[in-house]
């Protein structure tokens, strides 16, 4: 397997809601995957995906793309999950997921769970859509630059998160405990300094406002 640079991104475009102005700018060492109904959106951007995967219930039929992987309709993983697995198999550790929000709430929740799963594997996934970026932090840290503006929310992904520290934000925490049943971390705010998020044990789901989700930021986080 060819070595993948640590800041390379696996872009995955699904069939959910996409900003009509979205334009992806993959680098030569990135991987671009269209998941089922995400293919027309990729083609509208003038891009050719490296892989197309899905059961193609959204498209109605399998496309003629030379690198198409057809999945069964009855399966244990979603099309987005299957696309992530393909990226992992090829050595990618950073994932930018588009078209994974809106529409059926169940699919949005499933994609948020995929962020948790990636974090537990030592990877970083970003779910981007509708003016929001979401990622997960498992037993680790996340630092966001001072230029960030607007709201940021931090939730315990499930169960309990211990040793939670939030600094450089309007509302700070120090070595706190968050649970999956009390959304204490909702609607925090950036204040123009570097923000630091840490969890010693457990998984945090972190969401912030961002209409652009600049690739450079995703490569550094």
C-alpha positions, -999 to +999 in steps of 0.1 A: +000+000+000+013+035-009+021+056+021-005+083+027+007+117+040-006+124+075-025+155+064-041+139+034-079+139+033-104+112+022-133+133+009-167+114+009-197+130-007-231+114+002-267+120-009-277+144+018-281+181+018-252+200+001-246+237-002-250+245-039-219+267-037-197+238-023-165+233-042-140+207-031-103+211-039-087+178-034-049+175-036-032+148-057-026+127-025-063+129-014-090+103-020-124+113-033-153+089-029-189+094-041-213+075-019-244+066-039-264+097-046-234+119-039-221+112-074-241+138-093-229+165-068-193+155-074-197+156-112-214+191-109-182+203-093-163+191-123-145+164-104-140+127-111-142+105-080-116+078-075-143+054-062-181+052-063-198+030-037-233+022-026-264+001-031-276+029-054-311+031-041-307+069-044-294+069-080-317+041-091-290+021-108-253+015-106-233+042-126-209+034-154-179+047-134-149+023-139-143+020-101-178+013-089-184-010-058-220-022-057-233-030-022-263-052-014-295-034-003-297-054+029-264-048+048-251-039+082-233-007+072-246+025+055-231+036+022-212+064+041-198+038+065-187+015+036-170+045+020-151+053+052-140+016+054-126+019+019-106+050+029-093+032+060-082+002+039-062+026+017-044+041+047-063+074+052-067+088+087-086+120+081-121+121+066-142+150+054-178+139+050-202+159+030-238+152+021-242+134+054-267+158+071-303+168+065-330+145+051-335+115+074-325+123+109-315+087+114-288+090+088-274+122+104-272+105+137-256+075+121-229+097+106-223+114+140-217+079+154-192+073+126-172+102+139-171+085+173-159+053+156-132+070+137-119+088+169-117+055+187-094+042+159-071+072+163-085+089+132-102+122+127-135+126+109-154+158+101-191+159+092-197+191+073-231+205+063-257+232+068-232+256+082-218+233+109-187+211+113-188+182+137-159+160+149-152+136+178-124+136+203-116+103+222-092+103+251-074+133+236-074+169+227-085+193+200-071+228+195-089+254+175-073+287+162-080+322+175-096+332+142-127+309+149-159+328+155-195+320+165-208+291+186-192+259+196-209+230+214-193+201+232-214+170+241-206+137+257-210+113+228-224+085+251-222+073+287-197+095+305-167+117+296-143+125+324-115+150+328-131+174+304-113+208+301-124+237+280-103+268+278-101+298+256-139+299+253-166+321+269-176+293+293-146+273+306-145+239+324-116+223+343-114+186+348-152+183+347-175+153+340-200+153+312-227+128+306-248+118+276-280+128+293-272+164+302-261+188+274-240+211+296-217+221+268-243+234+243-238+269+228-204+280+241-187+308+222-153+315+207-136+346+222-108+354+198-080+333+214-069+297+208-095+273+221-084+240+238-106+210+244-095+179+263-111+147+275-091+123+296-115+094+294-145+091+270-156+107+238-167+142+231-187+153+201-176+189+191-196+211+167-189+246+155-203+270+130-184+272+098-199+279+063-167+270+045-149+242+064-116+253+049-095+222+039-064+237+055-080+237+089-093+201+085-057+190+076-043+205+108-068+195+134 
